[in-house]
Amino acid sequence: MQSKVQQPSSPPAGGADVIDVEQAEAALVEHYPRLVRLAYLVLPPGLGRNRRVLTAHSVTQRALPRGRTAGA
């Protein structure tokens, strides 16, 4: 009696949602101006314009993947 080993016909449930780091970074860089504007809008107006602009850029940059070197 031979047993057949069935190969999964579709990737695991979590496999389809996996996004490459380079793809994620490219999407963030592509939409950087919009993300900064969105962050600016949700920050409290009491901070003042200059502080809101700087904080909006900071928040957006923190969304980028960390730990990557120029050669990698």
N, CA, C and O atoms as CSV, one atom per row, in Angstrom:
chain,resi,resn,atom,element,x,y,z
A,1,MET,N,N,0.848,-1.177,0.000
A,1,MET,CA,C,0.000,0.000,0.000
A,1,MET,C,C,0.889,1.234,0.000
A,1,MET,O,O,1.745,1.402,0.869
A,2,GLN,N,N,0.677,2.075,-0.966
A,2,GLN,CA,C,1.464,3.300,-1.060
A,2,GLN,C,C,0.637,4.467,-0.557
A,2,GLN,O,O,-0.557,4.578,-0.835
A,3,SER,N,N,1.296,5.325,0.183
A,3,SER,CA,C,0.598,6.521,0.653
A,3,SER,C,C,0.998,7.707,-0.218
A,3,SER,O,O,2.167,7.897,-0.553
A,4,LYS,N,N,0.025,8.466,-0.559
A,4,LYS,CA,C,0.287,9.657,-1.367
A,4,LYS,C,C,0.483,10.849,-0.439
A,4,LYS,O,O,-0.299,11.087,0.482
A,5,VAL,N,N,1.535,11.576,-0.709
A,5,VAL,CA,C,1.769,12.807,0.040
A,5,VAL,C,C,1.243,13.948,-0.808
A,5,VAL,O,O,1.743,14.212,-1.901
A,6,GLN,N,N,0.240,14.610,-0.295
A,6,GLN,CA,C,-0.350,15.706,-1.054
A,6,GLN,C,C,0.393,16.998,-0.767
A,6,GLN,O,O,0.644,17.361,0.382
A,7,GLN,N,N,0.727,17.664,-1.828
A,7,GLN,CA,C,1.352,18.972,-1.696
A,7,GLN,C,C,0.246,20.012,-1.557
A,7,GLN,O,O,-0.775,19.928,-2.239
A,8,PRO,N,N,0.440,20.980,-0.689
A,8,PRO,CA,C,-0.586,22.015,-0.559
A,8,PRO,C,C,-0.732,22.775,-1.873
A,8,PRO,O,O,0.259,23.186,-2.476
A,9,SER,N,N,-1.971,22.958,-2.308
A,9,SER,CA,C,-2.219,23.634,-3.580
A,9,SER,C,C,-2.139,25.149,-3.451
A,9,SER,O,O,-1.943,25.852,-4.442
A,10,SER,N,N,-2.287,25.641,-2.249
A,10,SER,CA,C,-2.201,27.083,-2.041
A,10,SER,C,C,-1.241,27.358,-0.888
A,10,SER,O,O,-1.020,26.489,-0.044
A,11,PRO,N,N,-0.669,28.563,-0.848
A,11,PRO,CA,C,0.244,28.883,0.239
A,11,PRO,C,C,-0.492,28.942,1.572
A,11,PRO,O,O,-1.716,29.067,1.594
A,12,PRO,N,N,0.231,28.853,2.677
A,12,PRO,CA,C,-0.405,28.947,3.989
A,12,PRO,C,C,-1.187,30.249,4.123
A,12,PRO,O,O,-0.950,31.209,3.390
A,13,ALA,N,N,-2.112,30.264,5.059
A,13,ALA,CA,C,-2.989,31.422,5.230
A,13,ALA,C,C,-2.208,32.722,5.375
A,13,ALA,O,O,-2.605,33.739,4.805
A,14,GLY,N,N,-1.120,32.714,6.116
A,14,GLY,CA,C,-0.334,33.932,6.313
A,14,GLY,C,C,0.626,34.211,5.185
A,14,GLY,O,O,1.174,35.310,5.106
A,15,GLY,N,N,0.849,33.247,4.304
A,15,GLY,CA,C,1.832,33.395,3.244
A,15,GLY,C,C,1.456,34.438,2.207
A,15,GLY,O,O,2.340,35.082,1.643
A,16,ALA,N,N,0.182,34.619,1.942
A,16,ALA,CA,C,-0.246,35.558,0.915
A,16,ALA,C,C,-0.088,37.006,1.367
A,16,ALA,O,O,0.016,37.907,0.535
A,17,ASP,N,N,-0.068,37.233,2.669
A,17,ASP,CA,C,-0.001,38.589,3.189
A,17,ASP,C,C,1.422,39.061,3.459
A,17,ASP,O,O,1.619,40.184,3.923
A,18,VAL,N,N,2.413,38.227,3.177
A,18,VAL,CA,C,3.794,38.593,3.450
A,18,VAL,C,C,4.258,39.602,2.408
A,18,VAL,O,O,4.116,39.382,1.206
A,19,ILE,N,N,4.815,40.710,2.884
A,19,ILE,CA,C,5.315,41.761,2.002
A,19,ILE,C,C,6.809,41.877,2.218
A,19,ILE,O,O,7.285,41.898,3.353
A,20,ASP,N,N,7.535,41.951,1.135
A,20,ASP,CA,C,8.977,42.092,1.183
A,20,ASP,C,C,9.332,43.450,1.791
A,20,ASP,O,O,8.614,44.428,1.583
A,21,VAL,N,N,10.424,43.515,2.533
A,21,VAL,CA,C,10.854,44.756,3.177
A,21,VAL,C,C,11.107,45.831,2.124
A,21,VAL,O,O,10.757,46.993,2.326
A,22,GLU,N,N,11.715,45.446,0.998
A,22,GLU,CA,C,11.987,46.419,-0.053
A,22,GLU,C,C,10.694,46.993,-0.626
A,22,GLU,O,O,10.628,48.182,-0.939
A,23,GLN,N,N,9.667,46.155,-0.765
A,23,GLN,CA,C,8.385,46.633,-1.279
A,23,GLN,C,C,7.733,47.595,-0.294
A,23,GLN,O,O,7.184,48.623,-0.690
A,24,ALA,N,N,7.794,47.260,0.978
A,24,ALA,CA,C,7.205,48.126,1.995
A,24,ALA,C,C,7.927,49.464,2.041
A,24,ALA,O,O,7.298,50.519,2.117
A,25,GLU,N,N,9.252,49.411,1.997
A,25,GLU,CA,C,10.026,50.645,2.032
A,25,GLU,C,C,9.739,51.492,0.793
A,25,GLU,O,O,9.606,52.711,0.900
A,26,ALA,N,N,9.644,50.870,-0.367
A,26,ALA,CA,C,9.358,51.607,-1.601
A,26,ALA,C,C,7.988,52.280,-1.535
A,26,ALA,O,O,7.825,53.409,-1.997
A,27,ALA,N,N,7.008,51.589,-0.963
A,27,ALA,CA,C,5.676,52.175,-0.834
A,27,ALA,C,C,5.694,53.366,0.111
A,27,ALA,O,O,5.058,54.384,-0.160
A,28,LEU,N,N,6.420,53.247,1.220
A,28,LEU,CA,C,6.501,54.360,2.160
A,28,LEU,C,C,7.212,55.556,1.545
A,28,LEU,O,O,6.783,56.696,1.729
A,29,VAL,N,N,8.294,55.306,0.816
A,29,VAL,CA,C,9.032,56.403,0.190
A,29,VAL,C,C,8.180,57.056,-0.899
A,29,VAL,O,O,8.190,58.277,-1.054
A,30,GLU,N,N,7.452,56.247,-1.642
A,30,GLU,CA,C,6.606,56.780,-2.713
A,30,GLU,C,C,5.523,57.702,-2.156
A,30,GLU,O,O,5.198,58.721,-2.765
A,31,HIS,N,N,4.972,57.349,-1.011
A,31,HIS,CA,C,3.870,58.119,-0.425
A,31,HIS,C,C,4.326,59.023,0.719
A,31,HIS,O,O,3.503,59.502,1.499
A,32,TYR,N,N,5.616,59.253,0.818
A,32,TYR,CA,C,6.167,60.041,1.926
A,32,TYR,C,C,5.483,61.408,2.081
A,32,TYR,O,O,5.071,61.746,3.190
A,33,PRO,N,N,5.346,62.210,1.006
A,33,PRO,CA,C,4.707,63.530,1.192
A,33,PRO,C,C,3.288,63.431,1.749
A,33,PRO,O,O,2.898,64.227,2.603
A,34,ARG,N,N,2.521,62.461,1.268
A,34,ARG,CA,C,1.152,62.298,1.768
A,34,ARG,C,C,1.141,61.876,3.232
A,34,ARG,O,O,0.325,62.350,4.022
A,35,LEU,N,N,2.054,60.983,3.579
A,35,LEU,CA,C,2.116,60.518,4.967
A,35,LEU,C,C,2.508,61.649,5.909
A,35,LEU,O,O,1.990,61.738,7.022
A,36,VAL,N,N,3.421,62.515,5.468
A,36,VAL,CA,C,3.824,63.655,6.298
A,36,VAL,C,C,2.642,64.598,6.481
A,36,VAL,O,O,2.397,65.080,7.587
A,37,ARG,N,N,1.910,64.863,5.406
A,37,ARG,CA,C,0.736,65.747,5.515
A,37,ARG,C,C,-0.306,65.164,6.454
A,37,ARG,O,O,-0.906,65.884,7.252
A,38,LEU,N,N,-0.517,63.862,6.355
A,38,LEU,CA,C,-1.485,63.210,7.233
A,38,LEU,C,C,-1.046,63.308,8.691
A,38,LEU,O,O,-1.850,63.613,9.572
A,39,ALA,N,N,0.238,63.047,8.937
A,39,ALA,CA,C,0.756,63.159,10.302
A,39,ALA,C,C,0.617,64.590,10.809
A,39,ALA,O,O,0.275,64.806,11.971
A,40,TYR,N,N,0.878,65.563,9.946
A,40,TYR,CA,C,0.758,66.977,10.321
A,40,TYR,C,C,-0.668,67.296,10.749
A,40,TYR,O,O,-0.890,68.015,11.723
A,41,LEU,N,N,-1.629,66.755,10.011
A,41,LEU,CA,C,-3.033,67.053,10.302
A,41,LEU,C,C,-3.517,66.448,11.611
A,41,LEU,O,O,-4.387,67.018,12.268
A,42,VAL,N,N,-2.971,65.310,11.996
A,42,VAL,CA,C,-3.460,64.669,13.220
A,42,VAL,C,C,-2.727,65.146,14.470
A,42,VAL,O,O,-3.149,64.849,15.588
A,43,LEU,N,N,-1.633,65.884,14.287
A,43,LEU,CA,C,-0.930,66.419,15.454
A,43,LEU,C,C,-1.713,67.596,16.027
A,43,LEU,O,O,-2.402,68.299,15.287
A,44,PRO,N,N,-1.614,67.816,17.340
A,44,PRO,CA,C,-2.373,68.909,17.957
A,44,PRO,C,C,-1.899,70.277,17.461
A,44,PRO,O,O,-0.695,70.517,17.371
A,45,PRO,N,N,-2.837,71.178,17.137
A,45,PRO,CA,C,-2.464,72.495,16.625
A,45,PRO,C,C,-1.721,73.354,17.647
A,45,PRO,O,O,-1.059,74.323,17.278
A,46,GLY,N,N,-1.826,73.007,18.909
A,46,GLY,CA,C,-1.148,73.773,19.951
A,46,GLY,C,C,0.371,73.691,19.890
A,46,GLY,O,O,1.058,74.488,20.529
A,47,LEU,N,N,0.901,72.742,19.133
A,47,LEU,CA,C,2.353,72.607,19.025
A,47,LEU,C,C,2.983,73.737,18.222
A,47,LEU,O,O,4.167,74.027,18.395
A,48,GLY,N,N,2.229,74.367,17.364
A,48,GLY,CA,C,2.787,75.377,16.474
A,48,GLY,C,C,3.207,74.734,15.159
A,48,GLY,O,O,3.482,73.536,15.087
A,49,ARG,N,N,3.247,75.563,14.126
A,49,ARG,CA,C,3.498,75.034,12.780
A,49,ARG,C,C,4.859,74.367,12.652
A,49,ARG,O,O,4.950,73.250,12.143
A,50,ASN,N,N,5.913,75.028,13.103
A,50,ASN,CA,C,7.268,74.490,12.944
A,50,ASN,C,C,7.430,73.152,13.662
A,50,ASN,O,O,7.970,72.203,13.094
A,51,ARG,N,N,6.968,73.075,14.901
A,51,ARG,CA,C,7.095,71.833,15.666
A,51,ARG,C,C,6.256,70.724,15.040
A,51,ARG,O,O,6.675,69.567,15.020
A,52,ARG,N,N,5.065,71.070,14.524
A,52,ARG,CA,C,4.228,70.062,13.873
A,52,ARG,C,C,4.888,69.520,12.614
A,52,ARG,O,O,4.822,68.319,12.351
A,53,VAL,N,N,5.524,70.389,11.830
A,53,VAL,CA,C,6.201,69.940,10.608
A,53,VAL,C,C,7.333,68.985,10.964
A,53,VAL,O,O,7.455,67.914,10.368
A,54,LEU,N,N,8.159,69.368,11.929
A,54,LEU,CA,C,9.284,68.520,12.328
A,54,LEU,C,C,8.803,67.188,12.897
A,54,LEU,O,O,9.366,66.138,12.586
A,55,THR,N,N,7.775,67.227,13.720
A,55,THR,CA,C,7.245,66.007,14.319
A,55,THR,C,C,6.593,65.115,13.261
A,55,THR,O,O,6.704,63.891,13.330
A,56,ALA,N,N,5.919,65.716,12.292
A,56,ALA,CA,C,5.299,64.936,11.216
A,56,ALA,C,C,6.360,64.182,10.419
A,56,ALA,O,O,6.171,63.013,10.082
A,57,HIS,N,N,7.473,64.845,10.117
A,57,HIS,CA,C,8.564,64.168,9.414
A,57,HIS,C,C,9.158,63.061,10.284
A,57,HIS,O,O,9.463,61.976,9.788
A,58,SER,N,N,9.318,63.329,11.558
A,58,SER,CA,C,9.882,62.340,12.472
A,58,SER,C,C,8.999,61.093,12.552
A,58,SER,O,O,9.496,59.969,12.493
A,59,VAL,N,N,7.713,61.298,12.683
A,59,VAL,CA,C,6.773,60.175,12.775
A,59,VAL,C,C,6.800,59.354,11.488
A,59,VAL,O,O,6.793,58.124,11.533
A,60,THR,N,N,6.832,60.028,10.356
A,60,THR,CA,C,6.845,59.326,9.071
A,60,THR,C,C,8.133,58.544,8.887
A,60,THR,O,O,8.107,57.418,8.389
A,61,GLN,N,N,9.256,59.122,9.279
A,61,GLN,CA,C,10.539,58.439,9.126
A,61,GLN,C,C,10.642,57.231,10.046
A,61,GLN,O,O,11.320,56.257,9.718
A,62,ARG,N,N,9.974,57.288,11.196
A,62,ARG,CA,C,9.984,56.137,12.105
A,62,ARG,C,C,9.236,54.946,11.524
A,62,ARG,O,O,9.435,53.813,11.963
A,63,ALA,N,N,8.375,55.196,10.539
A,63,ALA,CA,C,7.641,54.100,9.904
A,63,ALA,C,C,8.524,53.309,8.947
A,63,ALA,O,O,8.185,52.181,8.589
A,64,LEU,N,N,9.651,53.881,8.527
A,64,LEU,CA,C,10.557,53.182,7.616
A,64,LEU,C,C,11.247,52.038,8.342
A,64,LEU,O,O,11.514,52.140,9.540
A,65,PRO,N,N,11.541,50.948,7.634
A,65,PRO,CA,C,12.247,49.823,8.263
A,65,PRO,C,C,13.610,50.248,8.780
A,65,PRO,O,O,14.297,51.052,8.151
A,66,ARG,N,N,13.997,49.709,9.922
A,66,ARG,CA,C,15.291,50.037,10.530
A,66,ARG,C,C,16.273,48.903,10.330
A,66,ARG,O,O,15.908,47.805,9.909
A,67,GLY,N,N,17.535,49.193,10.644
A,67,GLY,CA,C,18.547,48.154,10.656
A,67,GLY,C,C,19.071,47.776,9.298
A,67,GLY,O,O,19.688,46.722,9.148
A,68,ARG,N,N,18.842,48.608,8.301
A,68,ARG,CA,C,19.357,48.307,6.969
A,68,ARG,C,C,20.587,49.152,6.721
A,68,ARG,O,O,20.626,50.334,7.060
A,69,THR,N,N,21.578,48.540,6.132
A,69,THR,CA,C,22.793,49.268,5.793
A,69,THR,C,C,22.767,49.614,4.316
A,69,THR,O,O,21.960,49.069,3.563
A,70,ALA,N,N,23.642,50.515,3.896
A,70,ALA,CA,C,23.668,50.948,2.501
A,70,ALA,C,C,24.027,49.795,1.568
A,70,ALA,O,O,23.559,49.754,0.431
A,71,GLY,N,N,24.844,48.871,2.030
A,71,GLY,CA,C,25.267,47.760,1.187
A,71,GLY,C,C,24.294,46.604,1.131
A,71,GLY,O,O,24.428,45.733,0.273
A,72,ALA,N,N,23.318,46.572,2.021
A,72,ALA,CA,C,22.405,45.424,2.081
A,72,ALA,C,C,21.182,45.619,1.235
A,72,ALA,O,O,20.321,44.740,1.183
